């Protein structure tokens, strides 16, 4: 056993530097089901109106999420306890480890030292993690000190999920389970028309779509911890049980139960109009106006509420330190119920869209397009404070909650340029060559998040107690752009189509964009730098039914670099970088 640094000056033995320090159990089992129905009908006519289309669409979706959310961290060979650390050490338990060879790691294209193989915990310990914890307690290498004192049995945080007392379904506690039912009903009618006799011929359509959206959700209702009642026999505990405050005493039971609410009941009508103007034989102008919806994520819309109770203790002698004998608690002031919550009452985000394009078809297989677009967004879903009414044991409670809600509006507008052509004027096999190019510039306005950030998290420890975590309040900046949107995007595609051969070589580039408002390690906004990737595909058509081909992605082995925003002024610093593997795939396609 190789001696290492001892974290405790009173350790009187060697300290192993290779041991099983800790483990974490994570269980997820999600199930979903969707039933849908769709019916469309059309009727063609002569005259200005050339046809009418109508239809109905209905869908019923069920989603159940079961997720232990990485609650089950457990010390195994507890690093700060000498006996535990030695009991799980490689020198004493070699059967728990295996040697892994890294001599050809990344084909050897990494910095290498003289040692290229290392000890790792055996893979079967992870594959059968729950059984490993149980067996480790019996054999004395998991939580050795406490398990030895308990006849080879572990308790508390040291047992797998399934062995914990508060489970309601397999390894899952009530707060690990949420389910949602979403029902959408849509009706639409559209009229097509054509005015061919005008100096500039016009054709298009006008329509209306009715949408009904209903949501029901079941999830955890977690009451304030029992510590809010005060310890039994204290003046705080006595005050909490007085009639004036008894309702708060009853609520602070620390229980976690499943509750079901009928959430969003939303309906609206979405109009649309599309016009096409035949300016000349080879120039077309198009205009479109419409309203659209973006439906809430069922994760944001889950019914989960973590209640917390805050108050100020009123002492017998204000201004002096509390003392159970000389200065006890005699009342409560500033009583406030707060919560971190999902929001089953979320409504869809709304957009009003305007598009104007001009298209020039300068060749049988060639076109140039310039387009303008303007989108007004409303009902944007963001995290913010909102009022929540909670019913418990016949009492109604007004709660100040924090979580996803509909708030704010903004605008996305921009311009797009596109070019597409096959060079069929070239002789022979050269006529299969072609090129596509498009460039888009996007401007955002008013989309900055105006809301404050909560000091908590929708997380629990393994016993179902909410985790107090104020890291999300660190480095909170305003004026951040909408996530995932680059100001500039460009695509270039080289094409070849001739006889039975089809080839594509595509390069895609995008400018810097916001990855996330809160990165999970440094708790800062994270941006991806501008980057470009190249993909390619080659297919050969064997006959009318069969094609065979090869595809390649990220041929340039592009490295994605990220940056962190460090202050309100917008100063950025280099952060992580990663590379998506260059990949190749053989493909066979059949059409019948």
Secondary structure as GFF3:
##gff-version 3
##sequence-region A 1 592
A	DSSP	beta_strand	22	25	.	.	.	ID=ss1
A	DSSP	beta_strand	31	44	.	.	.	ID=ss2
A	DSSP	beta_strand	49	66	.	.	.	ID=ss3
A	DSSP	beta_strand	72	75	.	.	.	ID=ss4
A	DSSP	alpha_helix	82	87	.	.	.	ID=ss5
A	DSSP	three_ten_helix	94	96	.	.	.	ID=ss6
A	DSSP	beta_strand	97	101	.	.	.	ID=ss7
A	DSSP	three_ten_helix	105	108	.	.	.	ID=ss8
A	DSSP	beta_strand	117	121	.	.	.	ID=ss9
A	DSSP	alpha_helix	123	127	.	.	.	ID=ss10
A	DSSP	alpha_helix	129	139	.	.	.	ID=ss11
A	DSSP	alpha_helix	144	149	.	.	.	ID=ss12
A	DSSP	three_ten_helix	156	158	.	.	.	ID=ss13
A	DSSP	three_ten_helix	161	163	.	.	.	ID=ss14
A	DSSP	beta_strand	167	169	.	.	.	ID=ss15
A	DSSP	beta_strand	172	173	.	.	.	ID=ss16
A	DSSP	three_ten_helix	174	176	.	.	.	ID=ss17
A	DSSP	beta_strand	177	195	.	.	.	ID=ss18
A	DSSP	beta_strand	201	222	.	.	.	ID=ss19
A	DSSP	three_ten_helix	226	229	.	.	.	ID=ss20
A	DSSP	alpha_helix	235	240	.	.	.	ID=ss21
A	DSSP	alpha_helix	246	251	.	.	.	ID=ss22
A	DSSP	beta_strand	256	278	.	.	.	ID=ss23
A	DSSP	beta_strand	283	294	.	.	.	ID=ss24
A	DSSP	beta_strand	305	315	.	.	.	ID=ss25
A	DSSP	beta_strand	329	341	.	.	.	ID=ss26
A	DSSP	beta_strand	349	363	.	.	.	ID=ss27
A	DSSP	beta_strand	366	378	.	.	.	ID=ss28
A	DSSP	beta_strand	381	392	.	.	.	ID=ss29
A	DSSP	beta_strand	395	406	.	.	.	ID=ss30
A	DSSP	beta_strand	409	422	.	.	.	ID=ss31
A	DSSP	three_ten_helix	428	432	.	.	.	ID=ss32
A	DSSP	beta_strand	433	445	.	.	.	ID=ss33
A	DSSP	three_ten_helix	471	473	.	.	.	ID=ss34
A	DSSP	beta_strand	488	498	.	.	.	ID=ss35
A	DSSP	beta_strand	501	510	.	.	.	ID=ss36
A	DSSP	beta_strand	513	516	.	.	.	ID=ss37
A	DSSP	beta_strand	526	528	.	.	.	ID=ss38
A	DSSP	beta_strand	531	541	.	.	.	ID=ss39
A	DSSP	beta_strand	546	553	.	.	.	ID=ss40
A	DSSP	beta_strand	559	565	.	.	.	ID=ss41
A	DSSP	beta_strand	572	579	.	.	.	ID=ss42
A	DSSP	beta_strand	583	590	.	.	.	ID=ss43
###
